[in-house]
Amino acid sequence: MIIPIIQSPIWSKRYTTLRLAHDTVRFTEIGREIPCCICNEWLPADNEFFNLSPTKPSGLNSQCRVCSHIRWEK
């Protein structure tokens, strides 16, 4: 049985400061959260909720997995 490892991208201090200034990241008791650009729901910033994207500074897509799945079903 293969157990997937949840990866949390490492953000630089500068990138985190910029996201905080634009109110696109928040820190809660469960960790760092970012909003989905489609549904605007705040979700933990890891690959359980967002697909990985090596071209993005955050390492994550801006759409959550649910919205991305709905988009590709259409």
C-alpha positions as a Markdown table, in Angstrom:
| # | Residue | x | y | z |
|---|---|---|---|---|
| 1 | Met | 0.0 | 0.0 | 0.0 |
| 2 | Ile | 1.4 | 3.4 | -1.1 |
| 3 | Ile | 0.7 | 6.3 | 1.3 |
| 4 | Pro | 0.9 | 9.7 | -0.4 |
| 5 | Ile | 3.1 | 12.2 | 1.3 |
| 6 | Ile | 1.4 | 15.6 | 1.7 |
| 7 | Gln | 3.8 | 18.3 | 0.6 |
| 8 | Ser | 3.6 | 21.8 | 1.8 |
| 9 | Pro | 5.6 | 24.2 | -0.5 |
| 10 | Ile | 8.2 | 26.3 | 1.2 |
| 11 | Trp | 7.5 | 29.9 | 0.7 |
| 12 | Ser | 10.2 | 32.6 | 1.0 |
| 13 | Lys | 9.8 | 35.2 | 3.7 |
| 14 | Arg | 9.4 | 37.9 | 1.0 |
| 15 | Tyr | 6.7 | 36.0 | -0.8 |
| 16 | Thr | 4.8 | 35.4 | 2.4 |
| 17 | Thr | 5.0 | 39.1 | 3.2 |
| 18 | Leu | 3.7 | 40.0 | -0.2 |
| 19 | Arg | 0.7 | 37.6 | 0.2 |
| 20 | Leu | 0.0 | 39.0 | 3.6 |
| 21 | Ala | 0.0 | 42.5 | 2.2 |
| 22 | His | -2.5 | 41.6 | -0.5 |
| 23 | Asp | -4.7 | 39.5 | 2.0 |
| 24 | Thr | -4.2 | 36.3 | 0.0 |
| 25 | Val | -2.8 | 34.2 | 2.8 |
| 26 | Arg | -3.8 | 33.7 | 6.4 |
| 27 | Phe | -2.4 | 31.7 | 9.3 |
| 28 | Thr | -4.8 | 29.6 | 11.5 |
| 29 | Glu | -4.4 | 26.9 | 14.0 |
| 30 | Ile | -4.2 | 24.3 | 11.2 |
| 31 | Gly | -1.5 | 26.3 | 9.4 |
| 32 | Arg | -1.2 | 28.4 | 6.3 |
| 33 | Glu | -4.4 | 28.9 | 4.2 |
| 34 | Ile | -5.0 | 30.4 | 0.8 |
| 35 | Pro | -8.3 | 31.1 | -1.1 |
| 36 | Cys | -9.4 | 29.4 | -4.2 |
| 37 | Cys | -9.6 | 31.9 | -7.1 |
| 38 | Ile | -12.9 | 30.3 | -8.3 |
| 39 | Cys | -15.0 | 29.5 | -5.1 |
| 40 | Asn | -13.1 | 31.9 | -2.8 |
| 41 | Glu | -13.1 | 29.2 | -0.1 |
| 42 | Trp | -10.0 | 29.3 | 2.3 |
| 43 | Leu | -8.2 | 26.0 | 2.3 |
| 44 | Pro | -4.9 | 24.7 | 3.7 |
| 45 | Ala | -2.0 | 25.5 | 1.3 |
| 46 | Asp | -0.9 | 21.9 | 0.5 |
| 47 | Asn | -1.2 | 19.4 | -2.3 |
| 48 | Glu | -4.2 | 17.7 | -0.6 |
| 49 | Phe | -6.4 | 20.7 | -1.6 |
| 50 | Phe | -4.5 | 22.3 | -4.5 |
| 51 | Asn | -2.6 | 20.7 | -7.4 |
| 52 | Leu | 1.1 | 21.3 | -7.5 |
| 53 | Ser | 2.4 | 23.7 | -10.1 |
| 54 | Pro | 6.1 | 24.1 | -10.5 |
| 55 | Thr | 5.7 | 27.3 | -12.5 |
| 56 | Lys | 3.9 | 29.2 | -9.7 |
| 57 | Pro | 5.9 | 31.0 | -6.9 |
| 58 | Ser | 3.7 | 29.3 | -4.3 |
| 59 | Gly | 4.2 | 25.9 | -5.9 |
| 60 | Leu | 0.4 | 25.5 | -6.0 |
| 61 | Asn | -2.3 | 26.2 | -8.5 |
| 62 | Ser | -4.7 | 29.0 | -7.7 |
| 63 | Gln | -7.8 | 26.8 | -8.1 |
| 64 | Cys | -8.6 | 24.2 | -5.6 |
| 65 | Arg | -8.8 | 20.5 | -6.7 |
| 66 | Val | -12.6 | 20.5 | -6.6 |
| 67 | Cys | -13.0 | 23.6 | -8.8 |
| 68 | Ser | -10.3 | 22.3 | -11.1 |
| 69 | His | -12.1 | 19.0 | -11.4 |
| 70 | Ile | -15.4 | 20.7 | -12.1 |
| 71 | Arg | -13.8 | 22.8 | -14.8 |
| 72 | Trp | -12.3 | 19.8 | -16.6 |
| 73 | Glu | -15.6 | 17.9 | -16.5 |
| 74 | Lys | -17.4 | 20.5 | -18.6 |
